[in-house]
Amino acid sequence: MHSKRLAKSKARLLAKKQELIETILQLEDNGLRSALANTTGELSSYDNHPADLGSETFERSKDVGLRDNERVLLSNVEHALEKIHQGTYGRCDRCGSQISEERMEALPWATQCIECQQKVDQNAVTPRPLEEVILTPPFKKNFLGSSSCECVGYDGEDALQDVMRYGSSDTPQDVPGAKDYESVFLNSDEHHGIVELTDAIPTEPGSTGRHAIKQQKYEKQTRQ
């Protein structure tokens, strides 16, 4: 690459680097340095009402995405400046061929030729969301196997029950079959730690184990 064109590209890269740094600092000064709960002005960010902070959460995630994109671009610019220092600017990092002048003019921080870049982009594109890397599209019955098997271990249904048991904005009238706030979650009538009710009978007189306590609760409910 001619020295005059190389100097022009270096000047453009330095200007772009300064612009990216200023953008990142501006995004962080606008609230990214602080926790979301400290920047909304809300008295509480109680998890039972996540919709109250829906707009704020979206804006925060958007700003984080913009900052991450600027950081990636800044890394590419710094890599291009390093290639100028090493004397390899304008050559593809993958195949070593000369990058076209049109591409370098449009994208001074390009470090791969158009052919190699297309191969990278094709490998990175997926029609499904990233979360489905661990799931069979569109979803599985649980996180351990396919929907055709019944997993007896801790699965997605158990995880949902734990979350709903922790708390939600539902009331007993919102969940069919719920009698109180302790049963406002999916399949709350399932027995935990036992298969049949007879398994909860203590093996020793006067036992106060977990199964015995569950049996006492069950007998109390049946008498009501």
C-alpha positions in Angstrom: 0.0 0.0 0.0 1.3 3.5 -0.9 2.6 5.6 2.0 0.1 8.4 1.2 -2.9 6.0 1.3 -1.5 4.3 4.4 -1.2 7.6 6.2 -4.7 8.5 5.2 -6.0 5.2 6.5 -4.1 5.6 9.8 -5.6 9.0 10.3 -9.1 7.7 9.7 -8.5 4.8 12.2 -7.2 7.2 14.9 -10.2 9.4 14.4 -12.6 6.5 14.6 -10.8 5.2 17.7 -11.3 8.5 19.5 -15.0 8.6 18.4 -15.6 5.1 19.7 -13.9 5.9 23.1 -16.1 9.0 23.5 -19.2 7.1 22.7 -18.4 4.3 25.2 -17.7 6.9 27.9 -20.9 8.7 27.1 -23.0 5.6 27.4 -21.4 4.7 30.7 -21.9 8.2 32.1 -25.6 8.1 31.2 -26.2 5.4 33.8 -24.4 2.2 32.8 -21.9 2.6 35.7 -24.8 2.4 38.2 -27.2 -0.4 39.0 -30.5 -0.2 37.3 -32.4 0.0 40.6 -30.4 3.1 41.5 -31.2 5.0 38.2 -34.9 4.5 37.8 -36.2 6.6 40.7 -38.6 3.7 41.7 -39.0 3.1 45.4 -38.8 -0.7 44.9 -37.8 -3.1 42.1 -39.6 -6.0 43.8 -39.6 -9.0 41.5 -43.3 -9.6 41.7 -44.0 -6.7 39.4 -41.3 -6.8 36.7 -43.6 -5.1 34.2 -43.3 -1.9 36.2 -39.6 -1.6 35.1 -40.2 -3.1 31.6 -39.3 0.1 29.7 -36.3 0.8 31.9 -35.0 -2.7 31.6 -35.3 -2.6 27.8 -33.5 0.7 27.6 -30.7 -0.6 29.8 -30.3 -3.8 27.7 -30.2 -1.6 24.6 -27.5 0.6 26.0 -25.5 -2.4 27.1 -25.8 -3.8 23.6 -24.7 -0.6 22.0 -21.7 -0.3 24.3 -20.6 -3.9 23.6 -20.9 -3.3 19.9 -18.7 -0.2 20.2 -16.1 -2.2 22.2 -16.0 -4.9 19.5 -15.5 -2.2 16.8 -12.9 -0.5 18.9 -11.0 -3.8 19.2 -11.1 -4.1 15.4 -9.8 -0.6 14.9 -6.9 -1.2 17.4 -6.1 -4.4 15.6 -5.9 -2.6 12.3 -3.6 0.0 13.8 -1.4 -2.8 15.1 -1.2 -4.2 11.6 0.0 -0.8 10.3 2.7 -0.8 12.9 3.7 -4.4 11.9 3.6 -3.5 8.2 0.9 -6.1 7.4 -2.0 -3.6 6.9 -4.1 -4.4 3.9 -3.5 -8.2 3.9 -6.0 -10.8 5.0 -5.4 -12.4 8.4 -6.8 -15.7 7.2 -5.5 -16.3 3.7 -2.8 -13.6 3.4 -4.0 -12.2 0.2 -4.3 -8.5 -0.6 -7.6 -6.9 0.5 -9.2 -4.9 -2.3 -8.7 -1.1 -2.2 -12.5 -0.6 -2.4 -13.0 -2.6 0.7 -10.2 -0.8 2.6 -11.7 2.5 1.5 -15.1 1.6 2.8 -13.9 -0.2 5.9 -10.4 0.9 7.0 -10.4 -1.5 9.9 -11.1 -4.5 7.7 -8.5 -7.3 8.4 -10.0 -10.0 6.2 -10.8 -10.1 2.5 -14.4 -10.3 1.4 -14.3 -14.0 0.6 -12.9 -15.0 4.1 -15.3 -12.6 5.8 -18.3 -14.1 4.1 -17.2 -17.6 5.3 -17.0 -16.3 8.8 -20.4 -14.6 8.6 -22.0 -17.7 7.2 -20.7 -19.9 10.0 -21.9 -17.4 12.7 -25.5 -17.0 11.4 -28.2 -19.2 12.9 -31.9 -19.0 12.3 -32.7 -19.9 15.9 -32.1 -17.9 19.1 -28.9 -18.4 21.0 -30.7 -19.9 24.0 -31.8 -22.9 21.9 -28.2 -24.2 21.7 -29.2 -26.4 24.7 -32.7 -27.0 23.4 -34.3 -28.8 20.6 -36.4 -26.3 18.5 -38.8 -25.1 19.4 -38.3 -26.4 22.9 -37.9 -29.5 25.0 -40.0 -31.0 27.7 -37.1 -30.4 30.1 -33.4 -29.6 30.0 -32.2 -33.1 30.3 -33.9 -35.0 27.5 -36.4 -34.9 24.7 -40.1 -34.3 25.2 -40.8 -38.1 24.7 -39.2 -39.1 27.9 -40.3 -38.4 31.5 -37.3 -37.3 33.5 -37.5 -38.1 37.2 -34.6 -35.8 38.0 -34.6 -32.0 38.4 -35.9 -30.6 35.1 -37.5 -27.5 33.6 -40.8 -28.1 35.4 -39.1 -28.3 38.7 -37.2 -25.1 38.0 -40.5 -23.3 37.1 -42.1 -24.6 40.3 -39.2 -23.2 42.4 -39.4 -19.8 40.8 -43.2 -19.7 41.2 -43.0 -20.9 44.8 -40.5 -18.1 45.6 -43.3 -15.6 44.6 -45.3 -14.1 41.9 -48.1 -11.5 41.4 -50.7 -14.3 41.2 -53.3 -14.8 44.0 -55.1 -18.1 44.8 -58.1 -17.0 42.7 -55.8 -16.8 39.7 -54.6 -20.4 39.8 -57.2 -23.2 39.5 -57.1 -25.5 42.5 -55.0 -23.2 44.7 -56.3 -22.9 48.3 -53.7 -20.5 49.7 -50.6 -18.6 48.8 -48.4 -21.6 49.5 -50.1 -23.5 46.6 -50.0 -20.7 43.9 -47.8 -22.5 41.5 -47.8 -25.3 38.9 -48.7 -28.8 40.2 -48.6 -27.6 43.8 -50.4 -30.8 45.0 -47.4 -33.0 44.1 -45.8 -34.9 46.9 -42.2 -34.0 47.5 -39.8 -36.7 48.6 -42.3 -39.5 48.3 -44.1 -41.5 45.6 -47.1 -42.8 47.5 -48.7 -41.4 50.7 -47.7 -44.6 52.5 -44.1 -43.6 52.0 -44.7 -40.7 54.4 -45.6 -43.0 57.3 -42.7 -42.9 59.9 -41.0 -46.2 60.5 -40.3 -45.4 64.1 -42.9 -44.2 66.7 -42.6 -40.6 67.6 -40.5 -39.8 64.5 -40.4 -36.1 63.6 -38.6 -36.6 60.3 -39.5 -34.8 57.1 -41.9 -37.5 55.9 -43.7 -37.6 59.2 -44.2 -33.8 59.1 -45.6 -34.1 55.6 -47.9 -36.9 56.7 -49.2 -34.7 59.6 -49.9 -31.9 57.2 -51.7 -34.2 54.8 -53.9 -35.6 57.7 -54.7 -32.1 58.7 -55.8 -31.2 55.2 -58.0 -34.3 54.9 -59.8 -33.5 58.1 -60.8 -30.0 57.0 
